């Protein structure tokens, strides 16, 4: 897969995981989580060009996709990622909770989604 395909895989699987969670289907949700994690690992293998490609999702129309991309990109583009997470954390629901948790882990120094 090229970078664009990997970014699309990441976004599609985050969206599918959210949809599975909404339908109370944790098994499907976990399957899609494994797929977007694998897509990120493949993007990460491309170094900063892979991370830069993923950063396009910081403006995705779906808040769940924006938040997940931002969570993975905190080390690479902290200011842009924090802006997304802080905006979404002001809301309610699972996406807002995930955004707040990502910020909390980052601030605590325990965040480790993309180690240096």
N, CA, C and O atoms as CSV, one atom per row, in Angstrom:
chain,resi,resn,atom,element,x,y,z
A,1,UNK,N,N,0.839,-1.192,0.000
A,1,UNK,CA,C,0.000,0.000,0.000
A,1,UNK,C,C,0.878,1.248,0.000
A,1,UNK,O,O,1.915,1.295,0.662
A,2,UNK,N,N,0.448,2.247,-0.747
A,2,UNK,CA,C,1.167,3.516,-0.721
A,2,UNK,C,C,0.663,4.353,0.470
A,2,UNK,O,O,-0.253,3.940,1.180
A,3,UNK,N,N,1.260,5.510,0.676
A,3,UNK,CA,C,0.911,6.331,1.846
A,3,UNK,C,C,-0.561,6.728,1.855
A,3,UNK,O,O,-1.212,6.661,2.898
A,4,UNK,N,N,-1.087,7.137,0.716
A,4,UNK,CA,C,-2.501,7.535,0.671
A,4,UNK,C,C,-3.416,6.371,1.032
A,4,UNK,O,O,-4.405,6.552,1.742
A,5,UNK,N,N,-3.093,5.193,0.550
A,5,UNK,CA,C,-3.902,4.013,0.874
A,5,UNK,C,C,-3.830,3.681,2.362
A,5,UNK,O,O,-4.828,3.288,2.966
A,6,UNK,N,N,-2.651,3.840,2.946
A,6,UNK,CA,C,-2.508,3.584,4.378
A,6,UNK,C,C,-3.288,4.602,5.206
A,6,UNK,O,O,-3.904,4.245,6.210
A,7,UNK,N,N,-3.262,5.853,4.793
A,7,UNK,CA,C,-4.036,6.891,5.487
A,7,UNK,C,C,-5.527,6.577,5.372
A,7,UNK,O,O,-6.261,6.698,6.353
A,8,UNK,N,N,-5.976,6.177,4.193
A,8,UNK,CA,C,-7.390,5.814,4.013
A,8,UNK,C,C,-7.755,4.601,4.867
A,8,UNK,O,O,-8.836,4.561,5.455
A,9,UNK,N,N,-6.864,3.616,4.939
A,9,UNK,CA,C,-7.102,2.439,5.775
A,9,UNK,C,C,-7.248,2.855,7.241
A,9,UNK,O,O,-8.151,2.386,7.935
A,10,UNK,N,N,-6.364,3.729,7.707
A,10,UNK,CA,C,-6.422,4.228,9.078
A,10,UNK,C,C,-7.784,4.881,9.322
A,10,UNK,O,O,-8.479,4.535,10.277
A,11,UNK,N,N,-8.159,5.816,8.466
A,11,UNK,CA,C,-9.418,6.550,8.641
A,11,UNK,C,C,-10.628,5.622,8.566
A,11,UNK,O,O,-11.535,5.709,9.394
A,12,UNK,N,N,-10.639,4.747,7.588
A,12,UNK,CA,C,-11.783,3.836,7.422
A,12,UNK,C,C,-11.939,2.920,8.633
A,12,UNK,O,O,-13.056,2.658,9.079
A,13,UNK,N,N,-10.825,2.437,9.159
A,13,UNK,CA,C,-10.890,1.514,10.298
A,13,UNK,C,C,-11.254,2.225,11.597
A,13,UNK,O,O,-11.939,1.645,12.439
A,14,UNK,N,N,-10.812,3.466,11.778
A,14,UNK,CA,C,-11.243,4.229,12.955
A,14,UNK,C,C,-12.755,4.429,12.886
A,14,UNK,O,O,-13.463,4.217,13.871
A,15,UNK,N,N,-13.241,4.838,11.721
A,15,UNK,CA,C,-14.689,5.041,11.551
A,15,UNK,C,C,-15.454,3.735,11.776
A,15,UNK,O,O,-16.496,3.729,12.433
A,16,UNK,N,N,-14.945,2.645,11.240
A,16,UNK,CA,C,-15.614,1.350,11.406
A,16,UNK,C,C,-15.598,0.909,12.870
A,16,UNK,O,O,-16.565,0.319,13.353
A,17,UNK,N,N,-14.507,1.192,13.573
A,17,UNK,CA,C,-14.469,0.857,15.001
A,17,UNK,C,C,-15.530,1.658,15.752
A,17,UNK,O,O,-16.240,1.101,16.590
A,18,UNK,N,N,-15.647,2.935,15.472
A,18,UNK,CA,C,-16.659,3.768,16.124
A,18,UNK,C,C,-18.057,3.248,15.846
A,18,UNK,O,O,-18.897,3.193,16.743
A,19,UNK,N,N,-18.301,2.868,14.606
A,19,UNK,CA,C,-19.612,2.336,14.245
A,19,UNK,C,C,-19.887,1.024,14.974
A,19,UNK,O,O,-21.010,0.787,15.419
A,20,UNK,N,N,-18.871,0.172,15.098
A,20,UNK,CA,C,-19.041,-1.102,15.807
A,20,UNK,C,C,-19.320,-0.867,17.286
A,20,UNK,O,O,-20.143,-1.563,17.880
A,21,UNK,N,N,-18.646,0.101,17.880
A,21,UNK,CA,C,-18.878,0.435,19.291
A,21,UNK,C,C,-20.317,0.932,19.470
A,21,UNK,O,O,-20.995,0.569,20.431
A,22,UNK,N,N,-20.770,1.766,18.531
A,22,UNK,CA,C,-22.146,2.284,18.608
A,22,UNK,C,C,-23.173,1.160,18.517
A,22,UNK,O,O,-24.277,1.280,19.048
A,23,UNK,N,N,-22.815,0.082,17.854
A,23,UNK,CA,C,-23.712,-1.072,17.716
A,23,UNK,C,C,-23.453,-2.118,18.806
A,23,UNK,O,O,-23.971,-3.232,18.736
A,24,UNK,N,N,-22.663,-1.760,19.795
A,24,UNK,CA,C,-22.315,-2.676,20.887
A,24,UNK,C,C,-21.701,-3.976,20.376
A,24,UNK,O,O,-22.069,-5.065,20.818
A,25,UNK,N,N,-20.762,-3.849,19.439
A,25,UNK,CA,C,-20.069,-5.011,18.879
A,25,UNK,C,C,-18.566,-4.870,19.145
A,25,UNK,O,O,-17.816,-4.472,18.254
A,26,UNK,N,N,-18.121,-5.194,20.372
A,26,UNK,CA,C,-16.721,-5.007,20.708
A,26,UNK,C,C,-15.763,-5.872,19.891
A,26,UNK,O,O,-14.629,-5.461,19.645
A,27,UNK,N,N,-16.188,-7.047,19.470
A,27,UNK,CA,C,-15.304,-7.903,18.672
A,27,UNK,C,C,-14.965,-7.241,17.340
A,27,UNK,O,O,-13.807,-7.228,16.922
A,28,UNK,N,N,-15.976,-6.696,16.680
A,28,UNK,CA,C,-15.724,-5.984,15.430
A,28,UNK,C,C,-14.890,-4.739,15.706
A,28,UNK,O,O,-13.975,-4.426,14.944
A,29,UNK,N,N,-15.195,-4.030,16.786
A,29,UNK,CA,C,-14.413,-2.845,17.138
A,29,UNK,C,C,-12.945,-3.172,17.322
A,29,UNK,O,O,-12.077,-2.441,16.845
A,30,UNK,N,N,-12.664,-4.264,18.010
A,30,UNK,CA,C,-11.271,-4.669,18.230
A,30,UNK,C,C,-10.583,-5.042,16.925
A,30,UNK,O,O,-9.404,-4.745,16.736
A,31,UNK,N,N,-11.317,-5.692,16.023
A,31,UNK,CA,C,-10.753,-6.056,14.719
A,31,UNK,C,C,-10.320,-4.802,13.963
A,31,UNK,O,O,-9.232,-4.758,13.388
A,32,UNK,N,N,-11.181,-3.783,13.967
A,32,UNK,CA,C,-10.843,-2.552,13.252
A,32,UNK,C,C,-9.729,-1.785,13.960
A,32,UNK,O,O,-8.922,-1.130,13.301
A,33,UNK,N,N,-9.672,-1.855,15.280
A,33,UNK,CA,C,-8.582,-1.212,16.013
A,33,UNK,C,C,-7.244,-1.834,15.611
A,33,UNK,O,O,-6.275,-1.114,15.372
A,34,UNK,N,N,-7.186,-3.144,15.534
A,34,UNK,CA,C,-5.942,-3.804,15.115
A,34,UNK,C,C,-5.530,-3.356,13.718
A,34,UNK,O,O,-4.343,-3.199,13.433
A,35,UNK,N,N,-6.510,-3.154,12.857
A,35,UNK,CA,C,-6.204,-2.741,11.483
A,35,UNK,C,C,-5.682,-1.307,11.424
A,35,UNK,O,O,-4.748,-1.033,10.670
A,36,UNK,N,N,-6.263,-0.374,12.205
A,36,UNK,CA,C,-5.731,0.994,12.120
A,36,UNK,C,C,-4.391,1.107,12.822
A,36,UNK,O,O,-3.557,1.924,12.431
A,37,UNK,N,N,-4.171,0.310,13.843
A,37,UNK,CA,C,-2.845,0.291,14.479
A,37,UNK,C,C,-1.810,-0.231,13.485
A,37,UNK,O,O,-0.712,0.317,13.386
A,38,UNK,N,N,-2.152,-1.277,12.758
A,38,UNK,CA,C,-1.234,-1.819,11.748
A,38,UNK,C,C,-0.970,-0.792,10.648
A,38,UNK,O,O,0.159,-0.664,10.174
A,39,UNK,N,N,-1.999,-0.066,10.245
A,39,UNK,CA,C,-1.811,0.977,9.227
A,39,UNK,C,C,-0.869,2.046,9.747
A,39,UNK,O,O,0.005,2.515,9.017
A,40,UNK,N,N,-1.041,2.439,11.014
A,40,UNK,CA,C,-0.129,3.441,11.572
A,40,UNK,C,C,1.302,2.912,11.610
A,40,UNK,O,O,2.237,3.638,11.272
A,41,UNK,N,N,1.479,1.677,12.010
A,41,UNK,CA,C,2.835,1.110,12.059
A,41,UNK,C,C,3.487,1.129,10.681
A,41,UNK,O,O,4.686,1.376,10.561
A,42,UNK,N,N,2.707,0.870,9.655
A,42,UNK,CA,C,3.248,0.919,8.294
A,42,UNK,C,C,3.552,2.356,7.876
A,42,UNK,O,O,4.547,2.604,7.194
A,43,UNK,N,N,2.712,3.300,8.277
A,43,UNK,CA,C,3.005,4.711,8.010
A,43,UNK,C,C,4.267,5.131,8.748
A,43,UNK,O,O,5.127,5.814,8.193
A,44,UNK,N,N,4.365,4.721,9.992
A,44,UNK,CA,C,5.521,5.051,10.827
A,44,UNK,C,C,6.821,4.526,10.225
A,44,UNK,O,O,7.871,5.153,10.364
A,45,UNK,N,N,6.750,3.385,9.562
A,45,UNK,CA,C,7.934,2.807,8.924
A,45,UNK,C,C,8.476,3.718,7.819
A,45,UNK,O,O,9.638,3.600,7.430
A,46,UNK,N,N,7.639,4.620,7.318
A,46,UNK,CA,C,8.064,5.590,6.301
A,46,UNK,C,C,8.663,6.847,6.938
A,46,UNK,O,O,9.042,7.779,6.228
A,47,UNK,N,N,8.749,6.877,8.257
A,47,UNK,CA,C,9.313,8.032,8.946
A,47,UNK,C,C,8.378,9.223,8.912
A,47,UNK,O,O,7.156,9.075,8.908
A,48,UNK,N,N,8.967,10.397,8.888
A,48,UNK,CA,C,8.157,11.612,8.941
A,48,UNK,C,C,7.250,11.785,7.723
A,48,UNK,O,O,6.213,12.440,7.828
A,49,UNK,N,N,7.608,11.220,6.584
A,49,UNK,CA,C,6.713,11.334,5.427
A,49,UNK,C,C,5.412,10.565,5.685
A,49,UNK,O,O,4.348,10.997,5.242
A,50,UNK,N,N,5.481,9.446,6.388
A,50,UNK,CA,C,4.276,8.719,6.760
A,50,UNK,C,C,3.447,9.486,7.768
A,50,UNK,O,O,2.221,9.535,7.668
A,51,UNK,N,N,4.119,10.087,8.743
A,51,UNK,CA,C,3.415,10.891,9.747
A,51,UNK,C,C,2.784,12.130,9.099
A,51,UNK,O,O,1.659,12.506,9.430
A,52,UNK,N,N,3.512,12.753,8.183
A,52,UNK,CA,C,2.964,13.916,7.475
A,52,UNK,C,C,1.720,13.528,6.678
A,52,UNK,O,O,0.756,14.292,6.618
A,53,UNK,N,N,1.741,12.359,6.076
A,53,UNK,CA,C,0.563,11.893,5.327
A,53,UNK,C,C,-0.616,11.713,6.274
A,53,UNK,O,O,-1.738,12.098,5.943
A,54,UNK,N,N,-0.379,11.132,7.445
A,54,UNK,CA,C,-1.447,10.937,8.423
A,54,UNK,C,C,-2.005,12.269,8.924
A,54,UNK,O,O,-3.187,12.363,9.258
A,55,UNK,N,N,-1.164,13.287,8.976
A,55,UNK,CA,C,-1.587,14.595,9.479
A,55,UNK,C,C,-2.721,15.197,8.658
A,55,UNK,O,O,-3.420,16.087,9.141
A,56,UNK,N,N,-2.918,14.734,7.438
A,56,UNK,CA,C,-4.054,15.220,6.636
A,56,UNK,C,C,-5.370,14.918,7.341
A,56,UNK,O,O,-6.356,15.627,7.141
A,57,UNK,N,N,-5.396,13.864,8.168
A,57,UNK,CA,C,-6.626,13.488,8.868
A,57,UNK,C,C,-6.956,14.415,10.030
A,57,UNK,O,O,-8.037,14.300,10.607
A,58,UNK,N,N,-6.069,15.323,10.388
A,58,UNK,CA,C,-6.376,16.279,11.445
A,58,UNK,C,C,-7.508,17.214,11.032
A,58,UNK,O,O,-8.064,17.930,11.865
A,59,UNK,N,N,-7.846,17.205,9.748
A,59,UNK,CA,C,-8.947,18.029,9.246
A,59,UNK,C,C,-10.072,17.173,8.689
A,59,UNK,O,O,-10.924,17.675,7.956
A,60,UNK,N,N,-10.088,15.902,9.021
A,60,UNK,CA,C,-11.137,15.004,8.542
A,60,UNK,C,C,-12.496,15.467,9.055
A,60,UNK,O,O,-12.575,16.023,10.151
A,61,UNK,N,N,-13.557,15.255,8.302
A,61,UNK,CA,C,-14.880,15.667,8.773
A,61,UNK,C,C,-15.377,14.879,9.996
A,61,UNK,O,O,-16.215,15.375,10.750
A,62,UNK,N,N,-14.875,13.680,10.189
A,62,UNK,CA,C,-15.327,12.864,11.327
A,62,UNK,C,C,-14.474,13.163,12.551
A,62,UNK,O,O,-13.250,13.042,12.487
A,63,UNK,N,N,-15.084,13.549,13.654
A,63,UNK,CA,C,-14.307,13.858,14.858
A,63,UNK,C,C,-13.548,12.646,15.403
A,63,UNK,O,O,-12.452,12.810,15.937
A,64,UNK,N,N,-14.092,11.452,15.285
A,64,UNK,CA,C,-13.384,10.276,15.777
A,64,UNK,C,C,-12.083,10.056,15.013
A,64,UNK,O,O,-11.073,9.675,15.604
A,65,UNK,N,N,-12.103,10.293,13.718
A,65,UNK,CA,C,-10.903,10.137,12.890
A,65,UNK,C,C,-9.894,11.229,13.232
A,65,UNK,O,O,-8.703,10.951,13.367
A,66,UNK,N,N,-10.366,12.476,13.373
A,66,UNK,CA,C,-9.462,13.579,13.745
A,66,UNK,C,C,-8.774,13.297,15.066
A,66,UNK,O,O,-7.562,13.473,15.191
A,67,UNK,N,N,-9.549,12.857,16.059
A,67,UNK,CA,C,-9.001,12.626,17.400
A,67,UNK,C,C,-7.996,11.489,17.383
A,67,UNK,O,O,-6.937,11.600,18.001
A,68,UNK,N,N,-8.298,10.405,16.697
A,68,UNK,CA,C,-7.363,9.285,16.682
A,68,UNK,C,C,-6.074,9.670,15.972
A,68,UNK,O,O,-4.986,9.336,16.440
A,69,UNK,N,N,-6.185,10.367,14.855
A,69,UNK,CA,C,-4.980,10.826,14.163
A,69,UNK,C,C,-4.178,11.759,15.067
A,69,UNK,O,O,-2.956,11.642,15.155
A,70,UNK,N,N,-4.857,12.677,15.730
A,70,UNK,CA,C,-4.174,13.615,16.627
A,70,UNK,C,C,-3.478,12.884,17.766
A,70,UNK,O,O,-2.360,13.236,18.145
A,71,UNK,N,N,-4.134,11.876,18.307
A,71,UNK,CA,C,-3.523,11.106,19.403
A,71,UNK,C,C,-2.211,10.474,18.958
A,71,UNK,O,O,-1.239,10.469,19.712
A,72,UNK,N,N,-2.176,9.943,17.745
A,72,UNK,CA,C,-0.963,9.314,17.235
A,72,UNK,C,C,0.096,10.332,16.818
A,72,UNK,O,O,1.276,9.993,16.732
A,73,UNK,N,N,-0.307,11.565,16.562
A,73,UNK,CA,C,0.627,12.562,16.025
A,73,UNK,C,C,1.144,13.565,17.061
A,73,UNK,O,O,1.809,14.530,16.686
A,74,UNK,N,N,0.866,13.369,18.321
A,74,UNK,CA,C,1.285,14.346,19.331
A,74,UNK,C,C,2.794,14.606,19.310
A,74,UNK,O,O,3.217,15.758,19.409
A,75,UNK,N,N,3.586,13.587,19.187
A,75,UNK,CA,C,5.044,13.802,19.183
A,75,UNK,C,C,5.505,14.465,17.892
A,75,UNK,O,O,6.434,15.272,17.908
A,76,UNK,N,N,4.874,14.139,16.791
A,76,UNK,CA,C,5.311,14.639,15.488
A,76,UNK,C,C,4.901,16.086,15.242
A,76,UNK,O,O,5.707,16.879,14.755
A,77,UNK,N,N,3.684,16.434,15.566
A,77,UNK,CA,C,3.197,17.813,15.330
A,77,UNK,C,C,2.316,18.214,16.514
A,77,UNK,O,O,1.098,18.342,16.390
A,78,UNK,N,N,2.959,18.404,17.653
A,78,UNK,CA,C,2.244,18.631,18.912
A,78,UNK,C,C,1.234,19.759,18.849
A,78,UNK,O,O,0.094,19.579,19.276
A,79,UNK,N,N,1.613,20.908,18.334
A,79,UNK,CA,C,0.701,22.052,18.352
A,79,UNK,C,C,-0.588,21.767,17.584
A,79,UNK,O,O,-1.683,22.044,18.074
A,80,UNK,N,N,-0.457,21.218,16.390
A,80,UNK,CA,C,-1.642,20.916,15.577
A,80,UNK,C,C,-2.484,19.822,16.222
A,80,UNK,O,O,-3.712,19.910,16.253
A,81,UNK,N,N,-1.819,18.796,16.734
A,81,UNK,CA,C,-2.543,17.687,17.362
A,81,UNK,C,C,-3.259,18.160,18.630
A,81,UNK,O,O,-4.413,17.800,18.859
A,82,UNK,N,N,-2.581,18.960,19.449
A,82,UNK,CA,C,-3.196,19.475,20.676
A,82,UNK,C,C,-4.420,20.321,20.354
A,82,UNK,O,O,-5.430,20.243,21.053
A,83,UNK,N,N,-4.338,21.120,19.314
A,83,UNK,CA,C,-5.469,21.963,18.929
A,83,UNK,C,C,-6.700,21.107,18.645
A,83,UNK,O,O,-7.800,21.435,19.090
A,84,UNK,N,N,-6.523,20.018,17.911
A,84,UNK,CA,C,-7.633,19.109,17.609
A,84,UNK,C,C,-8.152,18.475,18.893
A,84,UNK,O,O,-9.356,18.476,19.146
A,85,UNK,N,N,-7.252,17.939,19.697
A,85,UNK,CA,C,-7.652,17.241,20.916
A,85,UNK,C,C,-8.335,18.182,21.902
A,85,UNK,O,O,-9.345,17.813,22.502
A,86,UNK,N,N,-7.810,19.372,22.078
A,86,UNK,CA,C,-8.412,20.327,23.013
A,86,UNK,C,C,-9.813,20.733,22.556
A,86,UNK,O,O,-10.724,20.856,23.374
A,87,UNK,N,N,-9.984,20.940,21.257
A,87,UNK,CA,C,-11.311,21.317,20.745
A,87,UNK,C,C,-12.311,20.191,20.966
A,87,UNK,O,O,-13.432,20.433,21.416
A,88,UNK,N,N,-11.919,18.982,20.659
A,88,UNK,CA,C,-12.844,17.849,20.797
A,88,UNK,C,C,-13.090,17.484,22.260
A,88,UNK,O,O,-14.176,17.014,22.599
A,89,UNK,N,N,-12.116,17.687,23.120
A,89,UNK,CA,C,-12.263,17.354,24.545
A,89,UNK,C,C,-13.327,18.211,25.221
A,89,UNK,O,O,-13.812,17.852,26.294
A,90,UNK,N,N,-13.692,19.319,24.625
A,90,UNK,CA,C,-14.722,20.197,25.194
A,90,UNK,C,C,-16.129,19.641,24.989
A,90,UNK,O,O,-17.086,20.118,25.600
A,91,UNK,N,N,-16.250,18.644,24.138
A,91,UNK,CA,C,-17.558,18.082,23.840
A,91,UNK,C,C,-17.969,17.023,24.847
A,91,UNK,O,O,-17.463,16.971,25.968
A,92,UNK,N,N,-18.894,16.188,24.421
A,92,UNK,CA,C,-19.373,15.090,25.255
A,92,UNK,C,C,-19.265,13.802,24.458
A,92,UNK,O,O,-19.102,13.829,23.238
A,93,UNK,N,N,-19.354,12.693,25.142
A,93,UNK,CA,C,-19.349,11.403,24.472
A,93,UNK,C,C,-17.976,10.769,24.437
A,93,UNK,O,O,-17.011,11.286,25.001
A,94,UNK,N,N,-17.914,9.642,23.763
A,94,UNK,CA,C,-16.704,8.823,23.741
A,94,UNK,C,C,-15.544,9.511,23.023
A,94,UNK,O,O,-14.391,9.343,23.420
A,95,UNK,N,N,-15.828,10.273,21.985
A,95,UNK,CA,C,-14.754,10.958,21.261
A,95,UNK,C,C,-14.125,12.028,22.149
A,95,UNK,O,O,-12.902,12.157,22.202
A,96,UNK,N,N,-14.951,12.782,22.837
A,96,UNK,CA,C,-14.446,13.806,23.757
A,96,UNK,C,C,-13.639,13.160,24.877
A,96,UNK,O,O,-12.588,13.673,25.263
A,97,UNK,N,N,-14.121,12.049,25.393
A,97,UNK,CA,C,-13.403,11.329,26.442
A,97,UNK,C,C,-12.032,10.874,25.931
A,97,UNK,O,O,-11.025,11.042,26.618
A,98,UNK,N,N,-11.996,10.302,24.730
A,98,UNK,CA,C,-10.727,9.864,24.152
A,98,UNK,C,C,-9.757,11.009,23.949
A,98,UNK,O,O,-8.558,10.867,24.194
A,99,UNK,N,N,-10.268,12.136,23.505
A,99,UNK,CA,C,-9.410,13.317,23.316
A,99,UNK,C,C,-8.836,13.774,24.650
A,99,UNK,O,O,-7.644,14.065,24.749
A,100,UNK,N,N,-9.682,13.839,25.676
A,100,UNK,CA,C,-9.222,14.263,27.006
A,100,UNK,C,C,-8.197,13.290,27.567
A,100,UNK,O,O,-7.211,13.712,28.171
A,101,UNK,N,N,-8.415,12.002,27.377
A,101,UNK,CA,C,-7.478,11.002,27.879
A,101,UNK,C,C,-6.132,11.097,27.163
A,101,UNK,O,O,-5.084,10.953,27.793
A,102,UNK,N,N,-6.153,11.335,25.867
A,102,UNK,CA,C,-4.902,11.497,25.120
A,102,UNK,C,C,-4.108,12.683,25.645
A,102,UNK,O,O,-2.898,12.592,25.848
A,103,UNK,N,N,-4.804,13.799,25.863
A,103,UNK,CA,C,-4.125,14.976,26.414
A,103,UNK,C,C,-3.586,14.707,27.808
A,103,UNK,O,O,-2.471,15.115,28.134
A,104,UNK,N,N,-4.362,14.029,28.627
A,104,UNK,CA,C,-3.915,13.728,29.988
A,104,UNK,C,C,-2.651,12.868,29.952
A,104,UNK,O,O,-1.692,13.159,30.666
A,105,UNK,N,N,-2.635,11.825,29.140
A,105,UNK,CA,C,-1.460,10.946,29.059
A,105,UNK,C,C,-0.252,11.709,28.524
A,105,UNK,O,O,0.872,11.496,28.981
A,106,UNK,N,N,-0.478,12.587,27.569
A,106,UNK,CA,C,0.612,13.404,27.023
A,106,UNK,C,C,1.185,14.306,28.117
A,106,UNK,O,O,2.401,14.388,28.296
A,107,UNK,N,N,0.297,14.976,28.843
A,107,UNK,CA,C,0.734,15.891,29.899
A,107,UNK,C,C,1.435,15.174,31.043
A,107,UNK,O,O,2.341,15.732,31.663
A,108,UNK,N,N,1.022,13.935,31.329
A,108,UNK,CA,C,1.655,13.136,32.380
A,108,UNK,C,C,3.006,12.564,31.962
A,108,UNK,O,O,3.809,12.152,32.799
A,109,UNK,N,N,3.238,12.548,30.662
A,109,UNK,CA,C,4.468,11.949,30.154
A,109,UNK,C,C,4.370,10.441,29.985
A,109,UNK,O,O,5.388,9.763,29.852
A,110,UNK,N,N,3.149,9.911,29.989
A,110,UNK,CA,C,2.977,8.460,29.826
A,110,UNK,C,C,2.506,8.068,28.439
A,110,UNK,O,O,2.328,6.881,28.165
A,111,UNK,N,N,2.300,9.032,27.559
A,111,UNK,CA,C,1.862,8.778,26.187
A,111,UNK,C,C,2.980,8.034,25.448
A,111,UNK,O,O,4.150,8.400,25.559
A,112,UNK,N,N,2.621,7.003,24.703
A,112,UNK,CA,C,3.660,6.222,24.007
A,112,UNK,C,C,3.138,5.621,22.707
A,112,UNK,O,O,3.508,4.496,22.372
A,113,UNK,N,N,2.297,6.326,21.968
A,113,UNK,CA,C,1.761,5.763,20.731
A,113,UNK,C,C,2.778,5.779,19.586
A,113,UNK,O,O,2.707,4.943,18.686
A,114,UNK,N,N,3.706,6.710,19.615
A,114,UNK,CA,C,4.710,6.831,18.556
A,114,UNK,C,C,6.049,7.208,19.200
A,114,UNK,O,O,6.488,8.355,19.104
A,115,UNK,N,N,6.695,6.236,19.859
A,115,UNK,CA,C,7.953,6.564,20.545
A,115,UNK,C,C,9.022,7.049,19.571
A,115,UNK,O,O,9.033,6.676,18.398
A,116,UNK,N,N,9.899,7.868,20.072
A,116,UNK,CA,C,10.985,8.423,19.242
A,116,UNK,C,C,11.917,7.337,18.752
A,116,UNK,O,O,12.882,7.626,18.044
